[in-house]
């Protein structure tokens, strides 16, 4: 359900999932930076930053009912899938949860 209109209802579950994925990535970044092996997580942290950014942009474009939202969501899905693989390499709980959220978001975006 849209906030002020129902014009974006068709995207609402994907908007919600993109926002949830971005939040998961930001939370995981914070936790990864405080891990003893933070230097080894550099590439994964960068991947999570990219994932969070594109998820927020995708949610914004869906909220605007953008003309190119489907193509953008396909790119978002690709980045979320890559982030999921990267996060899953670390066995701690927060990275495993982030990987699962990214995979879930990729599924929603692929379905657009």
N, C-alpha and C positions, 0 to 999 in steps of 0.2 A: 504494500500500500504506500503510495506516494505521500509526501509530507503535506503538500498543498494542492495536489491534483492527482488524478489517477492516470495521467498520461504516461507514466513510467512504470506502471504496475507490472507490465510484462517483463521488466528487468529486475524487479525488486529482490528476488532471491539471489540473483547474481551480484547486485549492488551490496547486499548484506554480506555475502561471502567474501567479496573483494575487500570490504572494510575490515572484516574479521581476520583475513589473511594478512593484511597490512599491519594490523595490531599485533598479531602473533609474531611476525617478523621483527617488529620493533622491540617487543619484549625479549625475544630470543637473542637479538643483537646485544642488548644490555647484559643479558646473562652470559653470553659467550665472551664478551669483553672482560668479564670478571673471572673467567676460568683460568686455571694455571697454564693451560696450553693456548692462551688467546692468540699468540703469534701464528700458531698452526691453523687457526680458524680464519685467517685474514681473507682468503678468497671466498669462503662461505659467508662471512659478514658482508662483504661487498655484494654478493649475490642476493642476500636478504635485503640489502638497501635498495637494489634495483627492483626486486620483487615488490617490496612495499610501495615504492614510487609508482610502478605501473598499475598496481592494484588501486591505489588512490585515484590515479588518472582515469582508469577504466570506470570506476564508480562515478566519477564526475561526468564523464562522457555519457554514461547511461542515464544519469540524472537529467542531462540536457537533451536526451533522445537524439544524440548525434547521428548524422548521416552515415558515418563510418564506424559506428560502434561495434558491429560484428567483426570487422577486420581487426580492430584494435583488441577486442576480446580474444581473438585467436592468438595474437602476439602475447597477450597477457597469459594465456594458458601455457604457451611454450615456455615463458620465463618462470611461471609457477612450477611447471614440471621440472625444469632444470634446478630450481631452488630446492624442491623436495628431494631430489637425488643428492644434492650437495649436503643438505642438512642431515639426511639419513646416514651419512658416513660417520657422524658423531653419535655415540651410544647413550649420551646423557638424556634424561627425560625431556628437558626443554627442547632439544634439537629434534627428538623423535616426534614430539607434539607439533612442532613447527612444520616438520616434513609432512605430517598428516594433514595439517591445515592447508598447506600449499597444494597438496595433491587434490584435496577436496575443492579448492578454488579452481584449479585447472580443469577439473571435471565440469564445474558449472560454466566456466568460460568456453570450454569446447562445445558445450551444448547450446551456445548462442546462435 
